């Protein structure tokens, strides 16, 4: 599983994020962007963050190192902002931390002309059905001259429908995905070649390895998958089914 460290100080909120993530310091002397389990988007967003970040690394993209952040709600006592206090009190236990990249800045539209990153990002977002990589919110950083992908919580939408039980992986496998609003939509014509390469980097075994990184505490039981291992297997089934289809590739690349 991803390493666990303890939050020692809440530094400041990041109010540009709808879920009010915050900068925190931890007992490993690291500084992290914390995604809180008590935020309105729910704990499954943390699962998506871990799985998709792992997929990004597998296909050669850069994404910040992740940790599980153990939060003692006593930290909330020192916060004057009532909204932050409420969030901290609702987030006792394990939260998600992404390594803070000091000096990074938001994506400005420029990538090196020989970079394959844009097409890989587009492929990844299509594969995981990410709906949050538009110019309104690119979720991309530039750091030391390289492109970094961040904020994957809007991916794997299928798990938000599991309240009544695990659904049908085949349905997700065939679900189309549109690149019309994507920041890299002009790279859709590169997808056939990228698709052939990236599929070979993924497999059911790779998916199982990624799900093993998710803490049990974030895998809430649903009908048909009442324990963490069963839930991990359900995610593997959905990702494996998606990998076996090409129906989700944007039409421009079909």
N, C-alpha and C positions, 0 to 999 in steps of 0.2 A: 504494500500500500504506500501511498505518498507519505512522506515523513510528517510527524506531528510535532508542533512546537507550541509554546504557550504565549498568548498575547500579554505583553507587559505594559503597553501604553497605547491608548487611542490618540492619534495625532490630529486628524482633520477629516471631515467628510468630503467626498467628491460629488458635488451636487449636480454635475452634468449627467450622472447616471440615474435612471428612473428608480432603481432599487436602493439608492443612497449607499453605495459602497464607501469605504473609508480607508485612509492610510493608517496602518498600525505598526508598532514595533513589537518584536518577539524576543524570547529568551535565547535565541540563537544569534542575536545581534543583527538579524535581518530586518528589513523594512518591506512591508507587503501591502498590496491592495487587497483589502478584505471584502469578500462577498458574504453577506450575512444570511444565515439559515432562517432568521426571523423576518426577512424582507418579504414583501407581498407576493413575489413571484414563486415562492415556495422552495422546498429543499431539492426538488428534482432538477432545478437549474444548476445546482452544484454538481450533480451527476453528469449533466451534459457538458459542463465546463471541463471536467477531468477527462471524459471520454474523447471529446473533440480535440482538446489540446494534445492528447496522446496520438490521435490520428494525424494531426498536423505534423507532429514530429516524425511520425512514420513515413510521411510522404515528402519529407525534406523541407518543411517550413519551420520558421523560428517562432517560438512562443515562450512566454516567461515560465520559469520553473514554478511548480505548484507545491503547496504544503497544506496540511490540515491545521487550522488555528484553533487551539483550545482557549475558549473565552470564559473567564470568570465574570459574571455579571456585576461583581463588586466594582469593576472598572467604571461602570455607569455612574457611580456616586460622584465622580470627579468631573462629570460633563454638565455644563450649564444649559446646553440645548436640549429641550424636552423631547424633541423628535429623535435625537441621537440616543438619549437615555432610554426611550421606549424600545428602540431597535436593539440596543445592547442587552437590555433586560430580556428581550424575546429571543436572544441568540446564544443563550448559555449552551456550552458544549462545543462541538466541532463545527467550525466554519471553514471557508475556503480562502486561502491566500495565494496571490500571484506575485512573484518577485517584482518589486518596484524597480523600474528602469530609470535611474536618475539621468536627467539631461535628454531624455527622449522627447520627441515632439510629434504632433499629429500628422497623418499622411496628407501631403500637399498635391498629390497627383503625379509625382515624378518617381519613376523607377528606372534603374539602368536598362538600356535598350536590349542587352543580352540576357536579362533576367527571365527565368521561367516562373518566378513566384506568382505573378498575376493569374496565369492560367491554372496553377496549382491551387491557389486560393479559391478561384471560381469553381474548380472541380470539387474541392472539399465542401464548400458551402452547398453545392448541388447535392452531393452525396448525403450530407447530414440534414438537409432541408433547413439551412440557416436562413432566416428571414430578416437579418439585421446586419447587412453590410452595404448600405446605400450611401450616397454622398451626404445624406442627412446625419448619418452615424456610421462612418467607415469601419470603426473598430480595428484600426491599423495604426501602428506606430513606426517611426523611423528612429533607429538607434544605432550609432556607429556606422552609419551608411547602409544599414540593412533594414529590410522590411520585417516587421513582427506582427503576428496576428494575435488579437486579444478578444476577450468577451464573447464566449461561445454559448452562452446560456439560452439564446433564442433558437438553438438547434434541437433536433430529436423531439419534435413536437408531439410525436405519437404517445410518449409516456404521460402526457397531461390528460390523456383519455383513458387511463387505466383504473379510474375509480371503480368502475364496474367489472374490472377484470382485464387481464392481458388481452390485447386485441389480435388482429391478424397480420403477421409479418408480410404476407403476400400483398396485402393492400398498400402497405408502406412502400414495398419494393416497386410497385407500379405507379406510385404517385408522381405526377409531373412536377417540375420545379422551373420557375421562370427566372431568367437573368435580366429581365427588362429594367429592374430598379437597382441592379448590382453595380458597385463601383468599378468592376472590371468586366462589364458586359461586352466591351469591344474585343475582348480576348476569346470570345466564345468559339471563333473559328479554329482556335488552337486545341480545342478540347479532344477531338478524336485521337490525336497523337498522344496527348497527356493521359487520356483515359487508358490507353493500351499500356502505358508505362506504370501508372499508379496502381492499377488493379493487381499487378503482380506483387506489390508491396504489402497487400492486405490479405487476410485469411481469417477463418473462424478462430484459429489458434491465436492470431494477433488480437482479435477482438476480446477473446477471453483474458488475455494478458492485460489489456487496457481496463477491463472491468474489475480485475483483481486489485487495481490501484484505488478503487472507490471504497471508502470506509463503510463498513456494515451499517453504521449509524445513519447514513444518508439513503439507505435502501429500504424504504418504507414498504411493508407488505401490502400486496393487493390480491384480490381473489384470483386464484390460479398460480400465484407466486408468493407464498406466505413467509418465505425466509430469504435472507440475502443471496444465497447461492442460486435459488430458483429465479430470483429477480435478475441476477447477473446472466443466467442462461437465457432469459427472455430477451434481454438487450442483445446478446450475441445472435439470437435467432433473427431479430429485426435487421441488424446490420449485415448479417450473412445473406439474407434475402435481398436486401438492397444491392449488395455487391453482385448478386447474380442477375441483375436487371440493368438495362440501359434506358429504360423508359423515363428515368428522371433527368437524363442529360438535357440541357436546354436545346430547344428546337434548332437553333442556329448551327448546332454541332451535330445534328442527327445525320 
